[in-house]
Amino acid sequence: MARPLRLEFAGAVYHVTSRGDRREDIFLDDDDRQAWLSVLGQVCDRFNWVVHAYCQMSNHYHLLVETVEGNLSAGMRQLNGLYTQRFNRRHGMVGHLFQGRYKAILIQKEAHLLELSRYVVLNPVRARMVATPEEWLWSSYTFCLQDQFSPPWLDTDWLLGQFGTQRSLARRAYQRFVREGHGLPSPLLATRHQLYLGDDAFVAQHRQETLPEQLRELSLAHKRSLAHPLSDYQATYPDRDEAMAKAYQARKNWGQF
């Protein structure tokens, strides 16, 4: 039996994205969005996941998820598989909904989770779908700002706890923090070896604990999928030439040119 990937372990935290096949929409209406949230809740309950942030876009979604038991791949198969079944059944379709394998980056929680939460919930603003993150109903952001019912699988305590113990003050501070992030470069540009977001010690530890052949397999499987589309760079760098240069350099660094 193959040794389990060290990238899956108890307490691991990931930024996960999954895109529609041929970049087509995976949510056609609000009922689809509610169905995905329902499936996500089932997955979190079954696999003991903790979600720190999420955001549904049109043709993809973002998750910041902590796996208490080290079972990301099993949970992702369930999430994308069950949602595909519901989507196809509801819309009378067949076949793949998602584009190949999901993307998962192992992140150093204390150093990057807060910044990534801001990046995730600002996606609709960068895409010019809304003017402010408060307007987008399909992310975890509103649950951080209000005393309202939130799903049992969504943990807002850790994020708000970074701004103090008084809840109301922490909410306002987090709101300011998120708004101040608009226009800043993506924190994912600092991803190392296509798989890790953390300091030198964090990266070295987890590279050492991953078997070389497993690391090569992961790198080949993720290399193309982890490259950000040009639109991501255009959202960060208004000048088109600069955006293209940044995208080219990133792909060159990842061995795609």
Contacts in CASP RR format, 6 or more apart in sequence:
PFRMAT RR
TARGET T0000
AUTHOR 0000-0000-0000
METHOD contacts of the structure
MODEL  1
MARPLRLEFAGAVYHVTSRGDRREDIFLDDDDRQAWLSVLGQVCDRFNWV
VHAYCQMSNHYHLLVETVEGNLSAGMRQLNGLYTQRFNRRHGMVGHLFQG
RYKAILIQKEAHLLELSRYVVLNPVRARMVATPEEWLWSSYTFCLQDQFS
PPWLDTDWLLGQFGTQRSLARRAYQRFVREGHGLPSPLLATRHQLYLGDD
AFVAQHRQETLPEQLRELSLAHKRSLAHPLSDYQATYPDRDEAMAKAYQA
RKNWGQF
3 211 0 8 1.000
3 214 0 8 1.000
5 73 0 8 1.000
5 210 0 8 1.000
5 214 0 8 1.000
5 218 0 8 1.000
6 206 0 8 1.000
6 209 0 8 1.000
6 210 0 8 1.000
6 211 0 8 1.000
6 214 0 8 1.000
7 72 0 8 1.000
7 104 0 8 1.000
7 106 0 8 1.000
7 195 0 8 1.000
7 206 0 8 1.000
7 210 0 8 1.000
7 218 0 8 1.000
8 67 0 8 1.000
8 70 0 8 1.000
8 71 0 8 1.000
8 72 0 8 1.000
8 73 0 8 1.000
9 67 0 8 1.000
9 70 0 8 1.000
10 67 0 8 1.000
10 68 0 8 1.000
10 69 0 8 1.000
10 70 0 8 1.000
11 66 0 8 1.000
11 67 0 8 1.000
11 68 0 8 1.000
11 70 0 8 1.000
12 66 0 8 1.000
12 67 0 8 1.000
12 70 0 8 1.000
12 72 0 8 1.000
12 106 0 8 1.000
13 52 0 8 1.000
13 64 0 8 1.000
13 65 0 8 1.000
13 66 0 8 1.000
13 67 0 8 1.000
13 106 0 8 1.000
13 107 0 8 1.000
13 108 0 8 1.000
13 109 0 8 1.000
13 113 0 8 1.000
14 63 0 8 1.000
14 64 0 8 1.000
14 65 0 8 1.000
14 66 0 8 1.000
14 67 0 8 1.000
14 72 0 8 1.000
14 104 0 8 1.000
14 105 0 8 1.000
14 106 0 8 1.000
14 107 0 8 1.000
15 62 0 8 1.000
15 63 0 8 1.000
15 64 0 8 1.000
15 104 0 8 1.000
15 105 0 8 1.000
15 107 0 8 1.000
15 116 0 8 1.000
15 120 0 8 1.000
15 188 0 8 1.000
15 197 0 8 1.000
16 62 0 8 1.000
16 63 0 8 1.000
16 64 0 8 1.000
16 65 0 8 1.000
16 72 0 8 1.000
16 76 0 8 1.000
16 102 0 8 1.000
16 103 0 8 1.000
16 104 0 8 1.000
16 105 0 8 1.000
17 60 0 8 1.000
17 61 0 8 1.000
17 62 0 8 1.000
17 63 0 8 1.000
17 102 0 8 1.000
17 103 0 8 1.000
18 60 0 8 1.000
18 61 0 8 1.000
18 76 0 8 1.000
18 80 0 8 1.000
18 98 0 8 1.000
18 99 0 8 1.000
18 102 0 8 1.000
18 103 0 8 1.000
19 26 0 8 1.000
19 59 0 8 1.000
19 60 0 8 1.000
19 98 0 8 1.000
19 99 0 8 1.000
20 26 0 8 1.000
20 59 0 8 1.000
20 60 0 8 1.000
20 97 0 8 1.000
20 98 0 8 1.000
20 99 0 8 1.000
21 96 0 8 1.000
21 97 0 8 1.000
21 98 0 8 1.000
21 99 0 8 1.000
21 100 0 8 1.000
22 99 0 8 1.000
23 59 0 8 1.000
23 99 0 8 1.000
24 59 0 8 1.000
25 58 0 8 1.000
25 59 0 8 1.000
26 32 0 8 1.000
26 36 0 8 1.000
26 58 0 8 1.000
26 59 0 8 1.000
26 60 0 8 1.000
26 61 0 8 1.000
26 83 0 8 1.000
26 87 0 8 1.000
26 97 0 8 1.000
26 98 0 8 1.000
27 33 0 8 1.000
27 36 0 8 1.000
27 56 0 8 1.000
27 57 0 8 1.000
27 58 0 8 1.000
27 138 0 8 1.000
28 91 0 8 1.000
31 90 0 8 1.000
32 87 0 8 1.000
32 90 0 8 1.000
33 56 0 8 1.000
33 138 0 8 1.000
35 83 0 8 1.000
35 86 0 8 1.000
35 87 0 8 1.000
35 90 0 8 1.000
36 56 0 8 1.000
36 61 0 8 1.000
36 83 0 8 1.000
37 151 0 8 1.000
39 78 0 8 1.000
39 79 0 8 1.000
39 82 0 8 1.000
39 83 0 8 1.000
39 86 0 8 1.000
40 51 0 8 1.000
40 54 0 8 1.000
40 63 0 8 1.000
40 79 0 8 1.000
40 153 0 8 1.000
41 151 0 8 1.000
41 153 0 8 1.000
42 78 0 8 1.000
42 82 0 8 1.000
43 49 0 8 1.000
43 75 0 8 1.000
43 78 0 8 1.000
43 79 0 8 1.000
43 82 0 8 1.000
44 50 0 8 1.000
44 51 0 8 1.000
44 153 0 8 1.000
45 153 0 8 1.000
46 75 0 8 1.000
46 78 0 8 1.000
47 67 0 8 1.000
47 69 0 8 1.000
47 71 0 8 1.000
47 74 0 8 1.000
47 75 0 8 1.000
47 78 0 8 1.000
48 67 0 8 1.000
48 68 0 8 1.000
48 69 0 8 1.000
48 71 0 8 1.000
49 65 0 8 1.000
49 66 0 8 1.000
49 67 0 8 1.000
49 68 0 8 1.000
49 75 0 8 1.000
49 153 0 8 1.000
50 65 0 8 1.000
50 66 0 8 1.000
50 68 0 8 1.000
50 153 0 8 1.000
50 155 0 8 1.000
51 63 0 8 1.000
51 64 0 8 1.000
51 65 0 8 1.000
51 66 0 8 1.000
51 140 0 8 1.000
51 151 0 8 1.000
51 153 0 8 1.000
51 154 0 8 1.000
51 155 0 8 1.000
52 64 0 8 1.000
52 65 0 8 1.000
52 66 0 8 1.000
52 113 0 8 1.000
52 117 0 8 1.000
52 140 0 8 1.000
52 154 0 8 1.000
52 155 0 8 1.000
52 158 0 8 1.000
52 159 0 8 1.000
53 62 0 8 1.000
53 63 0 8 1.000
53 64 0 8 1.000
53 116 0 8 1.000
53 117 0 8 1.000
53 120 0 8 1.000
53 121 0 8 1.000
53 139 0 8 1.000
53 140 0 8 1.000
53 141 0 8 1.000
53 159 0 8 1.000
54 61 0 8 1.000
54 62 0 8 1.000
54 63 0 8 1.000
54 64 0 8 1.000
54 120 0 8 1.000
54 139 0 8 1.000
54 140 0 8 1.000
54 154 0 8 1.000
55 61 0 8 1.000
55 62 0 8 1.000
55 120 0 8 1.000
55 121 0 8 1.000
55 123 0 8 1.000
55 124 0 8 1.000
55 136 0 8 1.000
55 138 0 8 1.000
55 139 0 8 1.000
55 140 0 8 1.000
55 141 0 8 1.000
56 138 0 8 1.000
56 139 0 8 1.000
57 123 0 8 1.000
57 124 0 8 1.000
57 127 0 8 1.000
57 129 0 8 1.000
58 129 0 8 1.000
62 120 0 8 1.000
62 123 0 8 1.000
64 107 0 8 1.000
64 113 0 8 1.000
64 116 0 8 1.000
64 117 0 8 1.000
64 120 0 8 1.000
65 72 0 8 1.000
66 109 0 8 1.000
66 155 0 8 1.000
72 104 0 8 1.000
76 102 0 8 1.000
76 104 0 8 1.000
80 97 0 8 1.000
80 98 0 8 1.000
80 102 0 8 1.000
83 97 0 8 1.000
84 95 0 8 1.000
84 96 0 8 1.000
84 97 0 8 1.000
84 98 0 8 1.000
87 93 0 8 1.000
87 97 0 8 1.000
88 94 0 8 1.000
88 95 0 8 1.000
88 97 0 8 1.000
99 225 0 8 1.000
100 225 0 8 1.000
101 221 0 8 1.000
101 222 0 8 1.000
101 225 0 8 1.000
103 222 0 8 1.000
103 225 0 8 1.000
103 226 0 8 1.000
105 188 0 8 1.000
105 191 0 8 1.000
105 195 0 8 1.000
105 196 0 8 1.000
105 197 0 8 1.000
105 226 0 8 1.000
106 195 0 8 1.000
106 196 0 8 1.000
106 197 0 8 1.000
106 206 0 8 1.000
107 113 0 8 1.000
107 116 0 8 1.000
107 196 0 8 1.000
107 197 0 8 1.000
107 198 0 8 1.000
108 197 0 8 1.000
108 198 0 8 1.000
108 199 0 8 1.000
108 202 0 8 1.000
111 198 0 8 1.000
111 199 0 8 1.000
111 202 0 8 1.000
112 187 0 8 1.000
112 197 0 8 1.000
112 198 0 8 1.000
113 158 0 8 1.000
113 159 0 8 1.000
114 159 0 8 1.000
114 162 0 8 1.000
114 177 0 8 1.000
115 187 0 8 1.000
116 187 0 8 1.000
116 188 0 8 1.000
116 197 0 8 1.000
117 159 0 8 1.000
118 177 0 8 1.000
118 178 0 8 1.000
118 181 0 8 1.000
119 186 0 8 1.000
119 187 0 8 1.000
119 188 0 8 1.000
120 139 0 8 1.000
120 140 0 8 1.000
121 133 0 8 1.000
121 136 0 8 1.000
121 139 0 8 1.000
121 140 0 8 1.000
121 141 0 8 1.000
121 178 0 8 1.000
122 133 0 8 1.000
122 178 0 8 1.000
122 181 0 8 1.000
122 182 0 8 1.000
123 139 0 8 1.000
124 130 0 8 1.000
124 133 0 8 1.000
124 135 0 8 1.000
124 136 0 8 1.000
124 138 0 8 1.000
124 139 0 8 1.000
125 131 0 8 1.000
125 132 0 8 1.000
125 133 0 8 1.000
125 136 0 8 1.000
125 182 0 8 1.000
126 182 0 8 1.000
126 183 0 8 1.000
126 235 0 8 1.000
126 236 0 8 1.000
127 231 0 8 1.000
127 235 0 8 1.000
129 136 0 8 1.000
130 136 0 8 1.000
132 179 0 8 1.000
133 139 0 8 1.000
133 141 0 8 1.000
133 178 0 8 1.000
133 179 0 8 1.000
134 141 0 8 1.000
134 142 0 8 1.000
134 145 0 8 1.000
140 154 0 8 1.000
140 156 0 8 1.000
141 178 0 8 1.000
142 148 0 8 1.000
143 150 0 8 1.000
143 151 0 8 1.000
143 154 0 8 1.000
143 156 0 8 1.000
144 156 0 8 1.000
144 159 0 8 1.000
144 160 0 8 1.000
144 171 0 8 1.000
144 174 0 8 1.000
144 175 0 8 1.000
145 171 0 8 1.000
145 174 0 8 1.000
145 175 0 8 1.000
146 171 0 8 1.000
147 167 0 8 1.000
150 156 0 8 1.000
159 174 0 8 1.000
160 167 0 8 1.000
160 170 0 8 1.000
160 171 0 8 1.000
160 174 0 8 1.000
161 170 0 8 1.000
162 170 0 8 1.000
162 174 0 8 1.000
163 169 0 8 1.000
163 170 0 8 1.000
163 173 0 8 1.000
163 174 0 8 1.000
163 177 0 8 1.000
164 170 0 8 1.000
164 173 0 8 1.000
183 236 0 8 1.000
184 236 0 8 1.000
185 236 0 8 1.000
186 228 0 8 1.000
186 232 0 8 1.000
186 236 0 8 1.000
187 197 0 8 1.000
188 197 0 8 1.000
188 228 0 8 1.000
189 228 0 8 1.000
189 246 0 8 1.000
189 250 0 8 1.000
190 197 0 8 1.000
190 198 0 8 1.000
191 197 0 8 1.000
191 226 0 8 1.000
192 198 0 8 1.000
192 203 0 8 1.000
193 203 0 8 1.000
193 207 0 8 1.000
193 219 0 8 1.000
194 218 0 8 1.000
194 219 0 8 1.000
194 222 0 8 1.000
194 223 0 8 1.000
194 226 0 8 1.000
194 254 0 8 1.000
195 218 0 8 1.000
195 219 0 8 1.000
195 222 0 8 1.000
195 226 0 8 1.000
196 202 0 8 1.000
196 203 0 8 1.000
196 206 0 8 1.000
196 207 0 8 1.000
207 215 0 8 1.000
210 218 0 8 1.000
223 254 0 8 1.000
223 255 0 8 1.000
223 256 0 8 1.000
224 256 0 8 1.000
226 254 0 8 1.000
227 247 0 8 1.000
227 250 0 8 1.000
227 251 0 8 1.000
227 254 0 8 1.000
227 256 0 8 1.000
228 247 0 8 1.000
228 250 0 8 1.000
230 243 0 8 1.000
230 244 0 8 1.000
230 247 0 8 1.000
233 243 0 8 1.000
233 244 0 8 1.000
233 246 0 8 1.000
233 247 0 8 1.000
233 250 0 8 1.000
234 240 0 8 1.000
234 243 0 8 1.000
236 243 0 8 1.000
236 246 0 8 1.000
237 243 0 8 1.000
237 246 0 8 1.000
248 257 0 8 1.000
251 257 0 8 1.000
END
